[in-house]
Each structure stands twice: as C-alpha cells, then as structure tokens.
Amino acid sequence: MQALFAYSCNNSEPVTDDTKEIITHLPEIDAIIQENAPKWTIDKINKIDLSILRYSLWELIFQKKAPPKVTIDEAIELAKEFGTETSSSFVNGVIGSATKKLGLIKKDDTESEPKTA
C-alpha cells in the first residue's frame, strides 16, 4: 500500500513485484473503483484511500490468497490507521459494493441478520 501511495504521489518507480503487477492492472481496478464510487473521480479520491482500494481490489480479484472478508477487514483497518475520519466508511462502501457486483461475496455474507428457513 505504501509503494502504491508513493507511486500515486509522484509516479515513482514501483519498489515491489506486487506493486508492479498492481500497476499493470490499474485500468481495470480504477474502472471498478469508479463504478462503485460514482460521485468521485479517481483524481479526486484521497490518495491514501485510493492506494488502499487499489491494493485491496487487486488482492481480491487477481491474487485471491485470503478470504474476501479478511481482505475487506484489513482494508478498513488500514483506512482507519492511515486515512481520514471518513476513510474507513468510504473504503468499506466501495469494496463492499464492488465485491457484491463481482460476485466475490454474497449479500448474506456481509449481514449478521439471522437466516430464516
């Protein structure tokens, strides 16, 4: 995430293999972000939030090493730690919407309501 942040600030050279791979998928990832945050253009999204979203969506869509709920929780925690007061809810909303649309997580998986028979 930090390397992506540095890249977004000054287009510095990617320092990790993951960052290099994420950058190759930026058009696809940014399109997903834009679709799920329609009120915000990519250039208007807080750079730390954008870095978290890019990394998390890459992990969810391309890397697929951790369960979606784990990746989402990690993204929210990063947003709380490094972002603004509203970053965690923004990141949660964008990733939540994207994962549902992409079929990565079912609506039932995100709700804690009891299931009826």
C-alpha positions as CSV (number, residue, x, y, z in Angstrom):
1,M,0.0,0.0,0.0
2,Q,2.8,2.4,0.8
3,A,4.5,1.8,-2.5
4,L,1.2,2.4,-4.3
5,F,0.8,5.7,-2.3
6,A,4.3,6.8,-3.4
7,Y,3.5,5.9,-7.0
8,S,0.3,7.9,-6.9
9,C,2.0,10.9,-5.5
10,N,4.9,11.2,-7.9
11,N,4.8,8.2,-10.2
12,S,8.0,6.8,-8.6
13,E,9.3,3.5,-9.7
14,P,7.4,0.6,-8.2
15,V,9.5,-1.0,-5.4
16,T,7.9,-4.4,-5.1
17,D,6.8,-7.1,-7.5
18,D,3.3,-6.7,-6.2
19,T,3.3,-3.0,-6.9
20,K,4.5,-3.6,-10.5
21,E,1.7,-6.1,-11.0
22,I,-0.9,-3.9,-9.5
23,I,0.1,-1.0,-11.8
24,T,-0.3,-3.2,-14.8
25,H,-3.9,-3.8,-13.7
26,L,-4.7,-0.2,-12.8
27,P,-7.1,0.5,-15.7
28,E,-9.2,-2.5,-14.7
29,I,-9.0,-1.7,-10.9
30,D,-9.7,2.0,-11.4
31,A,-12.7,1.2,-13.6
32,I,-14.1,-0.9,-10.7
33,I,-13.4,1.9,-8.2
34,Q,-15.1,4.5,-10.5
35,E,-18.1,2.3,-11.0
36,N,-18.5,1.8,-7.2
37,A,-17.7,5.4,-6.2
38,P,-19.6,7.3,-9.0
39,K,-19.6,10.6,-7.2
40,W,-15.8,10.7,-7.0
41,T,-13.5,10.7,-10.0
42,I,-10.2,8.8,-9.5
43,D,-8.2,12.0,-9.3
44,K,-10.5,13.4,-6.5
45,I,-10.2,10.4,-4.2
46,N,-7.9,10.8,-1.3
47,K,-4.6,9.2,-2.3
48,I,-4.3,7.0,0.7
49,D,-7.9,5.8,0.2
50,L,-7.1,5.2,-3.4
51,S,-4.0,3.2,-2.6
52,I,-5.9,1.1,-0.1
53,L,-8.7,0.5,-2.6
54,R,-6.3,-0.4,-5.4
55,Y,-4.3,-2.8,-3.3
56,S,-7.4,-4.5,-1.8
57,L,-9.2,-4.9,-5.1
58,W,-6.1,-6.3,-6.7
59,E,-5.8,-8.8,-3.8
60,L,-9.5,-9.7,-4.1
61,I,-9.6,-10.1,-7.9
62,F,-6.2,-11.1,-9.0
63,Q,-4.2,-12.5,-6.1
64,K,-7.0,-14.3,-4.2
65,K,-4.8,-15.5,-1.4
66,A,-7.0,-14.5,1.5
67,P,-10.8,-14.9,2.0
68,P,-12.7,-11.8,0.9
69,K,-13.9,-10.9,4.4
70,V,-10.3,-10.9,5.6
71,T,-9.1,-8.6,2.8
72,I,-12.0,-6.2,3.4
73,D,-11.3,-6.1,7.2
74,E,-7.7,-5.4,6.5
75,A,-8.6,-2.6,4.1
76,I,-10.9,-1.0,6.7
77,E,-8.2,-1.2,9.4
78,L,-5.6,0.4,7.1
79,A,-8.1,3.2,6.3
80,K,-8.7,3.8,10.0
81,E,-5.0,3.9,10.7
82,F,-3.8,6.0,7.7
83,G,-6.8,7.8,6.3
84,T,-9.2,10.5,7.4
85,E,-12.2,10.2,9.7
86,T,-14.4,9.1,6.8
87,S,-11.8,6.8,5.0
88,S,-12.9,3.6,6.6
89,S,-16.6,4.0,5.7
90,F,-15.7,5.1,2.2
91,V,-13.3,2.2,1.6
92,N,-15.8,-0.2,3.1
93,G,-18.6,1.1,0.9
94,V,-16.6,0.9,-2.3
95,I,-15.1,-2.5,-1.7
96,G,-18.4,-3.9,-0.4
97,S,-20.3,-2.7,-3.5
98,A,-17.5,-4.0,-5.8
99,T,-17.3,-7.4,-4.2
100,K,-21.1,-7.9,-4.4
101,K,-21.2,-6.8,-8.1
102,L,-18.3,-9.0,-8.9
103,G,-19.8,-12.0,-7.1
104,L,-16.8,-12.2,-4.7
105,I,-19.0,-12.1,-1.7
106,K,-22.7,-12.8,-1.3
107,K,-25.0,-10.3,0.4
108,D,-25.7,-12.9,3.1
109,D,-22.0,-13.0,3.9
110,T,-22.0,-9.3,4.9
111,E,-25.1,-9.3,7.0
112,S,-25.4,-10.5,10.6
113,E,-29.1,-11.0,10.5
114,P,-30.4,-14.4,11.4
115,K,-31.3,-16.6,8.4
116,T,-34.9,-17.8,8.1
117,A,-35.8,-21.3,6.9
